[in-house]
Amino acid sequence: MTSALPFDDFRNLLANLPPMDTSAGDRVRALFAKTDKPKGSLGRMEDIAAWLAAVSGKAPPAINRPLVAVFAGNHGVTRQGISPRAVAATANAVELCAAGGAAVNQACIAYDLGLKVFDLALHIPTGDITGEAALDERGCAATMAFGMEATAGGTDLLCLGDIGVGNSTVAAALLAAVLGGRGADWVGAGSGADEAMRKRKAAAVDAALAFHGANLKDPLEALRRVGGREFAAIAGAILAARMQNVPVLLDGFAATAAAAVLHAANPAVLDHCLLAGVSTEPGQVKAAERLGLQPLLDLGVSHGEGFGAALAAGLVRAAALTSSGMAAAVR
């Protein structure tokens, strides 16, 4: 049996989260109250600005170095015939982003966002979760620590996305592990699964739940046993952002599942996160509701690669500028 020591630092962080600065949020609401407009007329944009202030401690908030961080991983569970795409499609998508030809590249240009795509050992898929752990503890902890580096360089808005053939099945397994239920409760079409493939996805999740059993009661154990590298990296990035007062936009099924793992350990860990949007995956919609995450956008986007987070970042930047740039009413 492996030692729990590799996870100790993360458990300590989860138990000692910094408080949100609610007074900064109140100051932003007071700024809106002084402007020449009807009370609350900007709707949720005012809430977003107040949230930014509460996370960052700055009133009014400012976003100067936004970053879209996309983590890419491959999964051994694809051997179970759970995806219509070949595993090589993960690396192809990473290369497309690197060449500037992906959808997320265009959204980043439109909203002046930085973009980093992280190749997480794509040549070494994780273990097949139906009969082995995806990662050992040390490897999972190291990948979480690597994900924490996404906040380096003064990032003041972190947008998280993923790339990974088969990771909708992994997301379903993680959500079943930390939120309960069976495979059929969480799987969907993913990247185009037909009914027979959906049944294989559900069966793979059920096999993983049965194989790992009571070990899944611990959220970090669930992450390393039935998760994957992009899930671990996203969890690390979310946690690092919380410790550094950086607001986070979550995008996609995988990011939502990674967030659910942290939420299971400490529900307050997601106070600095907003959900960019919901995909066409029914499991993500259900998970968002369970986590209390209300999406900013509902555009039917299921493309992945952080595209939805990049779109939502434009909205969040507008909220920050509105809170600081609107003129006060003449009394």
C-alpha positions in Angstrom: 0.0 0.0 0.0 1.4 3.4 -1.0 2.1 6.2 1.5 -0.2 9.2 1.7 2.8 11.5 2.1 2.8 12.9 -1.5 -0.6 14.4 -0.9 0.1 15.9 2.5 0.9 19.4 1.2 -2.3 19.5 -0.8 -4.3 18.4 2.2 -2.8 21.1 4.3 -3.6 23.8 1.6 -7.2 22.6 1.4 -7.5 22.8 5.1 -6.1 26.4 5.3 -7.7 28.3 2.5 -7.3 32.2 2.6 -10.6 34.0 3.2 -12.4 35.9 0.4 -12.3 39.7 0.8 -16.0 40.4 1.1 -15.4 44.0 2.0 -13.8 44.6 -1.5 -16.9 43.1 -3.1 -19.0 45.5 -1.0 -16.9 48.5 -2.2 -17.5 47.6 -5.8 -21.3 47.4 -5.2 -21.0 50.8 -3.6 -19.3 52.1 -6.7 -22.1 50.8 -8.9 -24.6 52.5 -6.6 -23.0 55.9 -7.3 -23.3 55.6 -11.1 -26.1 57.2 -13.1 -28.2 54.1 -13.7 -31.1 52.3 -12.1 -30.1 50.1 -9.2 -29.1 46.6 -10.3 -29.7 47.4 -14.0 -26.4 45.7 -15.1 -27.7 42.4 -13.7 -25.1 39.7 -13.2 -22.3 41.9 -14.5 -22.4 43.7 -11.2 -22.1 40.4 -9.4 -19.1 39.3 -11.5 -17.3 42.6 -10.8 -18.0 42.2 -7.0 -16.8 38.6 -7.2 -13.6 39.7 -8.9 -13.0 42.2 -6.2 -13.7 39.7 -3.4 -11.2 37.2 -4.9 -8.4 39.6 -5.7 -8.9 42.0 -2.9 -8.9 44.9 -5.3 -11.8 47.4 -5.6 -12.4 48.1 -8.4 -10.8 45.0 -9.8 -8.5 45.0 -12.8 -7.5 42.2 -15.3 -4.2 42.9 -16.9 -2.6 39.4 -17.5 -5.4 36.9 -18.2 -4.3 33.4 -19.3 -6.0 30.5 -20.9 -4.3 27.3 -19.7 -5.1 24.1 -21.5 -3.9 20.8 -20.1 -3.7 17.8 -22.4 -3.6 14.1 -21.3 -4.1 10.6 -22.7 -6.0 7.8 -21.0 -5.5 4.0 -20.9 -9.2 3.5 -20.6 -9.5 4.2 -24.3 -8.6 0.5 -24.8 -12.2 -0.2 -23.7 -13.6 1.3 -26.9 -15.1 4.3 -25.3 -14.3 7.0 -27.8 -14.8 7.4 -31.6 -11.5 9.3 -31.9 -8.1 7.8 -32.0 -5.7 8.6 -29.1 -3.5 10.4 -31.6 -6.2 13.1 -31.9 -5.0 14.6 -28.5 -1.6 15.4 -29.8 -3.0 16.6 -33.1 -5.2 19.1 -31.2 -2.2 20.3 -29.2 -0.2 20.8 -32.3 -3.1 22.8 -33.9 -3.2 25.1 -30.9 0.5 25.6 -31.0 0.2 26.5 -34.7 -2.5 29.1 -33.9 -5.2 27.3 -35.9 -7.6 26.2 -33.1 -10.8 27.9 -32.1 -9.3 28.9 -28.8 -6.5 30.8 -30.5 -9.0 33.0 -32.3 -10.9 33.8 -29.1 -7.7 34.6 -27.3 -6.8 37.1 -30.1 -10.3 38.6 -29.9 -10.1 39.3 -26.2 -6.3 39.8 -25.8 -5.7 36.7 -23.7 -2.5 34.8 -23.2 -2.6 31.1 -24.1 -0.5 28.1 -22.9 -1.1 24.5 -23.8 0.5 21.9 -21.6 1.4 18.5 -23.1 1.2 16.1 -20.1 3.2 13.1 -21.2 0.9 12.3 -24.1 3.2 9.5 -25.2 2.5 7.7 -21.9 -1.3 7.2 -21.4 -2.5 6.7 -17.8 -3.4 3.3 -16.5 -6.7 1.8 -17.6 -8.9 2.7 -14.7 -11.1 -0.3 -15.1 -8.4 -2.5 -13.7 -5.6 -0.3 -12.4 -4.9 3.1 -11.0 -4.5 5.9 -13.5 -1.5 7.3 -11.6 0.5 6.5 -8.5 0.4 9.0 -5.7 3.8 10.5 -6.4 2.9 11.0 -10.1 -0.5 12.5 -9.3 1.0 14.9 -6.7 3.8 15.9 -9.1 1.2 16.6 -11.9 -0.9 18.7 -9.4 2.2 20.7 -8.6 3.0 21.2 -12.3 -0.6 22.5 -12.8 0.0 25.0 -10.0 2.6 26.7 -12.2 -0.2 28.0 -14.4 -0.5 31.0 -12.0 3.2 32.0 -12.5 4.1 35.3 -14.1 1.5 37.5 -12.6 -1.6 35.9 -14.0 -4.7 37.7 -12.7 -7.5 35.7 -14.4 -6.9 32.0 -15.0 -9.1 30.2 -17.6 -8.8 26.5 -17.5 -9.5 24.0 -20.3 -8.5 20.5 -21.4 -7.7 18.3 -24.3 -7.9 14.5 -24.0 -9.4 11.6 -26.0 -11.5 9.6 -23.6 -11.6 12.1 -20.8 -15.4 12.5 -20.8 -15.5 8.9 -19.5 -12.8 9.7 -17.0 -14.8 12.8 -15.9 -17.9 10.6 -15.5 -15.9 8.2 -13.3 -14.5 10.9 -11.1 -18.0 12.5 -10.6 -19.5 9.1 -9.8 -16.7 8.6 -7.3 -17.1 11.9 -5.5 -20.8 12.7 -6.0 -22.2 9.2 -6.1 -24.1 7.2 -8.7 -23.3 4.8 -11.5 -21.8 5.2 -14.9 -25.1 5.6 -16.6 -25.8 8.6 -14.4 -22.8 10.5 -15.7 -21.8 9.5 -19.2 -22.9 11.2 -22.4 -22.0 11.3 -26.0 -18.6 12.9 -25.5 -17.1 13.5 -28.9 -19.8 11.6 -30.7 -20.4 8.2 -29.1 -23.4 6.2 -30.4 -25.7 4.3 -28.1 -23.5 1.2 -28.1 -20.4 3.2 -27.2 -22.3 5.0 -24.4 -23.1 1.7 -22.9 -19.4 0.8 -23.0 -18.6 4.1 -21.4 -21.0 3.4 -18.6 -19.7 -0.1 -18.2 -16.1 1.2 -18.0 -17.1 3.6 -15.2 -18.9 0.9 -13.3 -15.9 -1.4 -13.6 -13.6 1.3 -12.3 -15.9 2.0 -9.3 -16.0 -1.7 -8.5 -12.3 -2.2 -8.9 -11.2 0.7 -6.7 -14.0 0.4 -4.2 -13.7 2.1 -0.9 -10.4 3.7 -1.9 -12.5 6.3 -3.8 -13.9 7.7 -0.5 -10.9 10.0 -0.3 -11.1 12.7 -3.0 -7.4 12.8 -3.7 -7.2 9.1 -3.9 -10.2 9.2 -6.3 -8.3 11.7 -8.4 -5.2 9.6 -8.8 -7.1 6.3 -9.2 -9.8 7.1 -11.7 -8.6 10.5 -12.9 -5.9 11.5 -15.3 -3.0 14.0 -15.8 -5.1 16.9 -17.1 -7.5 16.4 -14.2 -4.7 16.5 -11.6 -3.1 19.5 -13.3 -6.4 21.4 -13.4 -7.0 20.6 -9.7 -3.5 21.9 -8.8 -4.1 25.1 -10.9 -7.5 25.7 -9.1 -5.9 25.3 -5.7 -2.9 27.5 -6.5 -5.1 30.2 -7.8 -7.1 30.1 -4.6 -4.0 30.5 -2.5 -2.8 33.4 -4.6 -6.2 35.3 -4.9 -6.5 34.7 -8.6 -10.0 34.4 -10.1 -10.7 31.2 -12.2 -13.0 30.4 -15.1 -13.7 26.7 -15.5 -14.5 25.3 -18.9 -15.6 21.8 -19.9 -16.5 18.5 -18.4 -13.0 17.6 -17.2 -12.5 20.9 -15.4 -15.8 20.6 -13.7 -14.9 17.0 -12.6 -11.5 18.2 -11.3 -13.3 21.0 -9.4 -15.7 18.4 -7.9 -12.7 16.5 -6.4 -11.5 19.6 -4.6 -15.1 20.5 -3.6 -15.4 17.1 -2.0 -12.4 17.8 0.1 -13.4 21.4 1.1 -16.5 23.0 -0.5 -15.1 26.5 0.1 -12.2 25.8 -2.3 -14.3 26.9 -5.3 -15.4 30.3 -4.1 -12.9 31.9 -6.5 -14.3 30.0 -9.5 -17.0 30.7 -12.0 -18.2 28.3 -14.6 -17.7 29.7 -18.1 -20.5 27.6 -19.6 -22.0 24.2 -19.8 -21.4 21.7 -22.7 -23.9 19.3 -24.2 -22.7 16.7 -21.7 -25.6 16.0 -19.3 -23.1 14.9 -16.7 -21.5 18.4 -16.6 -24.9 20.1 -16.3 -25.8 17.8 -13.4 -22.4 18.3 -11.7 -22.6 22.1 -12.1 -25.9 22.1 -10.3 -24.6 19.9 -7.5 -21.6 22.2 -7.1 -23.7 25.4 -7.2 -21.9 26.7 -10.3 -24.1 28.9 -12.5 -22.7 29.1 -16.0 -21.9 32.6 -17.4 -22.7 31.5 -21.0 -25.1 29.0 -22.6 -24.0 28.8 -26.2 -24.2 25.1 -26.7 -20.4 25.0 -27.0 -18.9 21.5 -26.4 -15.7 22.0 -28.4 -13.3 21.9 -25.4 -9.7 23.3 -25.5 -10.7 26.2 -23.2 -12.7 27.9 -26.0 -15.7 28.5 -23.7 -13.5 29.9 -21.0 -11.8 32.3 -23.5 -15.3 33.5 -24.6 -16.3 34.0 -21.0 -13.1 35.9 -20.2 -14.2 38.7 -22.5 -17.4 39.1 -20.4 -15.4 39.1 -17.2 -13.0 41.7 -18.5 -15.9 43.9 -19.5 -17.4 43.5 -16.0 -14.1 44.7 -14.4 -13.8 47.7 -16.8 -17.4 48.6 -16.1 -16.9 48.7 -12.4 -13.9 51.0 -12.8 -14.9 53.1 -15.8 -18.5 54.2 -15.3 -18.9 57.8 -14.3 -20.6 58.7 -11.0 -24.0 60.3 -11.2 -24.2 64.1 -10.9 -26.2 64.8 -7.8 
